[in-house]
Amino acid sequence: MAAPGTLRPGVAEHGNTNGDGLDRERLEDFFRSSVQGAAPPLAYERIAGGRSNLTYRVSDAGGRAFILRRPPLGTTLGSAHDMGREHRILTGLAGTGVPAPEPIAMCTDDSVTGAQFYVMQFVDGLVLRDEDEVEAAFDEPGRRRIAEALVDTLADLHAVDPDAAGLGELGRRDGYAERQLKRWMRQWEASKTRELPAMEETHRLLSARVPPQDATSLVHGDYRLDNVIVSPRGEIAAVLDWELCTLGDPLADVGQLMVYWAEPSDEVVPLTRAPTLAPGFPGRAELAERYAARSGRDISGLDFFVALAYWKTAAILEGVFARYSAGQYGETSDEYTSFGEIVEQLAGAAHDAARRLE
């Protein structure tokens, strides 16, 4: 695995890829040999919304569907695109009660399609990315059920014993916030497209105010509503995008959820769309209280992790913006063009939140 902040070469064009990083002929050979019951020929559909790794729905001639995950095209920041690690996490979560897709096959041979990738179960349901999708699928009581299920699922994840799940060596158990500050500062320096003094100043402020780590759990790393699949009944059918999962302070996930949980009065919305702006969702304060009740944890130090989440999200989206600008996602939507401005807004929000900790 490449060290954090270092660049790892990928392959933008590989065999019959059509510029999307999928070598159809070799992938069909892989599915025949490694995915039980798969029936080529295969059809591929890029799933929109993923802003880091590339995600495809793969359909076979028998009507079965799978999900394939691979890194972006071209040169990548290696630590953020470790397919083997994601596959390992999904394997460990199986049987824990935390809803996650079942891993099916892992390919470590770069010659198949230019990078390592894995195949996992296709989970039917909805990924809610904006107000329109929410309002078309759920009434206001249904939206409250979704919010409560999302918080309860997070508390359940944090209750998993990492050792029992075979994930006890996923990362160091202590110093999570310090490691996050170091890691994302390196990523910022490696991918930034311009200077933003607020990022450096926030890093300094947060580094001087790291609270003691009172608990260690599995931490998802990017927990939010549009990173789960919701069933028609408003239940959480699967939690997605485990690439940042590690061991650490569980309040980091709560802080991240607070940042992405947009409310109508917010001046800064982390992404270009926010499903939680639809009426009927409870506010951030109520979500935090529910988490505290469900988990039994003290959340008095949550403000630090909210500031950290704003800052970390700015660093992540700057990397996305840089890869988009370099063409590493192939053809995609125009929403990425606004990410440069969103990064600046998030950096400002992080700085304001960090100063309030003084």
URZIHU-V452886 format. One record per residue. N is the residue number from 1. RES is the residue in one letter. PSI is psi in radians with two decimals (none if undefined). OMEGA is omega in whole degrees, -180 to 180 (999 if undefined). NEAR is the number of other ideal C-beta (glycine too) atoms within 10 Angstrom. Layout:
BEGIN
[[N;RES;PSI;OMEGA;NEAR] [N;RES;PSI;OMEGA;NEAR]]
END
This chain:
BEGIN
[[1;M;2.38;178;11] [2;A;2.55;179;15] [3;A;2.64;179;10] [4;P;2.33;177;17] [5;G;-0.09;179;19] [6;T;2.74;-177;13] [7;L;2.38;180;13] [8;R;2.22;-180;17] [9;P;2.42;172;11] [10;G;-2.94;-179;21] [11;V;1.98;-178;17] [12;A;-0.62;179;17] [13;E;2.23;-177;14] [14;H;1.90;180;18] [15;G;-2.42;-177;16] [16;N;1.21;-173;12] [17;T;-0.28;-174;19] [18;N;0.44;179;13] [19;G;0.17;-177;11] [20;D;0.11;178;18] [21;G;0.29;-179;27] [22;L;1.93;176;24] [23;D;1.75;-170;21] [24;R;-0.80;-176;18] [25;E;-0.83;-178;11] [26;R;-0.57;177;19] [27;L;-0.66;178;24] [28;E;-0.68;176;15] [29;D;-0.73;180;13] [30;F;-0.79;-180;19] [31;F;-0.71;179;23] [32;R;-0.71;-173;12] [33;S;-0.43;-169;10] [34;S;-0.29;-178;14] [35;V;1.82;-175;19] [36;Q;2.25;176;8] [37;G;-0.09;179;8] [38;A;2.47;-175;21] [39;A;1.50;175;13] [40;P;2.77;11;17] [41;P;2.72;-176;10] [42;L;2.60;174;21] [43;A;2.52;-174;13] [44;Y;2.42;176;14] [45;E;2.07;177;11] [46;R;2.26;178;17] [47;I;2.08;-179;14] [48;A;2.77;174;12] [49;G;-0.62;178;16] [50;G;2.19;-174;19] [51;R;0.19;178;21] [52;S;-1.43;175;22] [53;N;2.85;178;20] [54;L;2.35;-175;23] [55;T;2.30;-178;18] [56;Y;2.44;166;23] [57;R;2.23;-179;14] [58;V;2.13;180;21] [59;S;2.43;179;16] [60;D;3.11;-175;18] [61;A;-0.32;179;11] [62;G;0.05;179;9] [63;G;0.05;177;7] [64;R;2.69;180;14] [65;A;2.52;178;14] [66;F;2.95;173;20] [67;I;2.30;176;19] [68;L;2.30;178;26] [69;R;2.32;177;26] [70;R;2.84;179;23] [71;P;2.90;173;26] [72;P;2.87;179;27] [73;L;2.66;174;24] [74;G;-2.69;-176;19] [75;T;2.35;-177;15] [76;T;2.83;169;22] [77;L;1.85;-164;23] [78;G;-0.75;-173;18] [79;S;-0.38;-178;19] [80;A;0.00;-173;21] [81;H;0.70;-177;23] [82;D;1.73;-176;18] [83;M;-0.67;180;19] [84;G;-0.63;180;14] [85;R;-0.76;177;18] [86;E;-0.79;-179;23] [87;H;-0.71;179;23] [88;R;-0.71;-180;20] [89;I;-0.80;179;23] [90;L;-0.67;178;23] [91;T;-0.74;180;17] [92;G;-0.57;-177;23] [93;L;-0.36;-180;24] [94;A;2.20;180;13] [95;G;-0.05;-180;9] [96;T;-0.27;-174;17] [97;G;-0.24;175;11] [98;V;2.15;-178;21] [99;P;2.07;179;20] [100;A;2.64;179;25] [101;P;2.55;178;22] [102;E;2.22;176;13] [103;P;2.45;-176;19] [104;I;-0.81;-177;20] [105;A;2.54;177;18] [106;M;2.33;178;18] [107;C;2.01;179;22] [108;T;0.06;-178;11] [109;D;1.84;-179;11] [110;D;-0.37;-176;13] [111;S;-0.28;-178;11] [112;V;-0.86;-180;21] [113;T;0.43;172;25] [114;G;-0.12;180;22] [115;A;2.80;174;23] [116;Q;2.62;179;21] [117;F;2.95;173;28] [118;Y;2.82;180;21] [119;V;2.37;179;24] [120;M;2.97;179;22] [121;Q;2.45;169;14] [122;F;2.16;180;17] [123;V;2.12;-178;19] [124;D;2.56;-180;10] [125;G;-2.87;-176;15] [126;L;2.43;167;18] [127;V;2.02;-172;19] [128;L;1.94;-174;24] [129;R;-0.24;179;17] [130;D;3.03;-177;16] [131;E;-0.71;-177;16] [132;D;-0.74;180;12] [133;E;-0.68;178;17] [134;V;-0.87;-175;25] [135;E;-0.48;179;16] [136;A;-0.40;-172;10] [137;A;-0.46;-172;15] [138;F;2.47;172;23] [139;D;3.10;-175;11] [140;E;-0.74;174;13] [141;P;-0.61;177;10] [142;G;-0.62;179;16] [143;R;-0.66;176;22] [144;R;-0.70;178;16] [145;R;-0.72;179;17] [146;I;-0.83;-179;27] [147;A;-0.78;-179;21] [148;E;-0.70;179;16] [149;A;-0.64;179;19] [150;L;-0.79;179;26] [151;V;-0.76;-179;25] [152;D;-0.67;178;16] [153;T;-0.68;178;21] [154;L;-0.78;179;26] [155;A;-0.66;178;20] [156;D;-0.70;176;16] [157;L;-0.79;-178;24] [158;H;-0.26;177;23] [159;A;-0.15;180;16] [160;V;2.37;174;17] [161;D;1.94;-177;11] [162;P;-0.64;-179;18] [163;D;-0.75;180;9] [164;A;-0.51;179;11] [165;A;0.02;-178;18] [166;G;0.34;-177;14] [167;L;0.36;-178;21] [168;G;-0.32;179;14] [169;E;0.33;-177;11] [170;L;-0.48;180;19] [171;G;3.04;174;17] [172;R;2.62;-177;12] [173;R;-0.39;-177;17] [174;D;2.93;175;12] [175;G;0.55;-175;14] [176;Y;-0.88;-176;25] [177;A;-0.73;178;22] [178;E;-0.73;180;13] [179;R;-0.66;177;15] [180;Q;-0.73;179;25] [181;L;-0.71;179;20] [182;K;-0.80;-176;15] [183;R;-0.87;-174;18] [184;W;-0.35;171;23] [185;M;-0.70;176;20] [186;R;-0.74;179;17] [187;Q;-0.69;178;20] [188;W;-0.85;-179;23] [189;E;-0.58;-177;12] [190;A;-0.44;-172;16] [191;S;-0.09;-174;20] [192;K;2.50;-180;17] [193;T;-0.13;176;14] [194;R;2.98;180;8] [195;E;2.36;174;7] [196;L;1.71;-177;20] [197;P;-0.52;-179;9] [198;A;-0.54;180;19] [199;M;-0.79;180;25] [200;E;-0.71;-178;15] [201;E;-0.69;177;15] [202;T;-0.70;177;27] [203;H;-0.74;180;21] [204;R;-0.79;-178;12] [205;L;-0.79;-178;19] [206;L;-0.66;180;24] [207;S;-0.52;-180;14] [208;A;-0.10;-174;10] [209;R;0.47;-180;15] [210;V;2.17;179;17] [211;P;2.82;175;15] [212;P;2.50;177;8] [213;Q;1.90;-175;18] [214;D;-0.26;-177;11] [215;A;2.71;176;14] [216;T;2.34;179;17] [217;S;3.08;165;23] [218;L;2.31;178;28] [219;V;2.19;-179;24] [220;H;-0.83;176;28] [221;G;-0.33;179;19] [222;D;0.88;-171;22] [223;Y;2.09;180;25] [224;R;2.96;-173;22] [225;L;-0.69;-178;22] [226;D;0.23;170;20] [227;N;0.39;173;21] [228;V;2.77;172;26] [229;I;2.23;-177;21] [230;V;2.34;177;26] [231;S;2.85;178;16] [232;P;-0.36;178;12] [233;R;0.00;-180;12] [234;G;0.31;177;20] [235;E;2.81;177;17] [236;I;1.87;-179;22] [237;A;-0.55;179;18] [238;A;2.47;170;24] [239;V;2.33;-174;23] [240;L;3.06;170;23] [241;D;1.23;-177;22] [242;W;0.24;-171;23] [243;E;-0.41;-180;20] [244;L;0.12;-178;21] [245;C;2.45;177;26] [246;T;-2.97;172;22] [247;L;2.42;-179;18] [248;G;-2.80;-178;26] [249;D;2.11;-177;28] [250;P;-0.44;179;26] [251;L;-0.31;177;32] [252;A;-0.69;178;26] [253;D;-0.66;179;26] [254;V;-0.74;177;26] [255;G;-0.70;178;25] [256;Q;-0.73;178;27] [257;L;-0.69;179;25] [258;M;-0.71;-178;20] [259;V;-0.72;-178;26] [260;Y;-0.26;-177;21] [261;W;1.42;-174;23] [262;A;2.48;174;20] [263;E;2.70;-174;14] [264;P;-0.48;-178;11] [265;S;-0.06;-176;6] [266;D;2.44;174;15] [267;E;-0.44;-179;7] [268;V;2.12;175;16] [269;V;2.07;-170;17] [270;P;-0.63;179;23] [271;L;3.09;-176;20] [272;T;-0.29;179;15] [273;R;2.73;-180;16] [274;A;1.91;-179;23] [275;P;-0.50;-175;26] [276;T;-0.03;174;28] [277;L;-0.22;176;16] [278;A;2.47;-180;19] [279;P;2.58;177;10] [280;G;-0.32;178;17] [281;F;2.41;173;25] [282;P;2.80;-180;17] [283;G;3.03;-177;14] [284;R;-0.72;-178;20] [285;A;-0.71;179;10] [286;E;-0.68;177;14] [287;L;-0.77;-180;21] [288;A;-0.71;179;20] [289;E;-0.70;179;14] [290;R;-0.73;178;18] [291;Y;-0.79;-179;25] [292;A;-0.74;-179;17] [293;A;-0.75;-177;11] [294;R;-0.69;-175;17] [295;S;-0.40;-174;22] [296;G;0.28;-177;9] [297;R;2.64;172;19] [298;D;2.12;-178;11] [299;I;0.38;-177;16] [300;S;-0.38;179;9] [301;G;0.31;-174;18] [302;L;-0.56;-176;20] [303;D;-0.66;177;18] [304;F;-0.76;-175;20] [305;F;-0.41;172;28] [306;V;-0.81;178;25] [307;A;-0.76;178;25] [308;L;-0.70;-179;29] [309;A;-0.71;176;28] [310;Y;-0.82;-176;26] [311;W;-0.80;179;29] [312;K;-0.71;-180;28] [313;T;-0.66;176;24] [314;A;-0.75;179;27] [315;A;-0.72;-180;26] [316;I;-0.84;-177;23] [317;L;-0.48;174;22] [318;E;-0.68;176;27] [319;G;-0.71;177;24] [320;V;-0.79;-180;20] [321;F;-0.72;180;22] [322;A;-0.73;179;18] [323;R;-0.67;176;21] [324;Y;-0.81;-178;20] [325;S;-0.50;-180;13] [326;A;0.00;178;15] [327;G;0.38;-174;14] [328;Q;-0.09;175;20] [329;Y;0.12;-176;22] [330;G;-2.60;178;16] [331;E;2.30;-177;9] [332;T;-3.10;-176;15] [333;S;2.94;-179;11] [334;D;-0.07;-176;7] [335;E;-0.48;-178;15] [336;Y;-0.41;-178;18] [337;T;-0.40;-179;12] [338;S;-0.10;-173;12] [339;F;-0.55;178;22] [340;G;-0.78;179;16] [341;E;-0.68;179;10] [342;I;-0.69;177;22] [343;V;-0.75;179;28] [344;E;-0.70;178;17] [345;Q;-0.75;180;15] [346;L;-0.69;178;28] [347;A;-0.71;177;26] [348;G;-0.72;179;18] [349;A;-0.69;178;24] [350;A;-0.75;180;29] [351;H;-0.76;178;24] [352;D;-0.77;-179;14] [353;A;-0.66;179;23] [354;A;-0.67;179;26] [355;R;-0.54;179;12] [356;R;-0.23;178;11] [357;L;-0.23;-177;15] [358;E;none;999;7]]
END
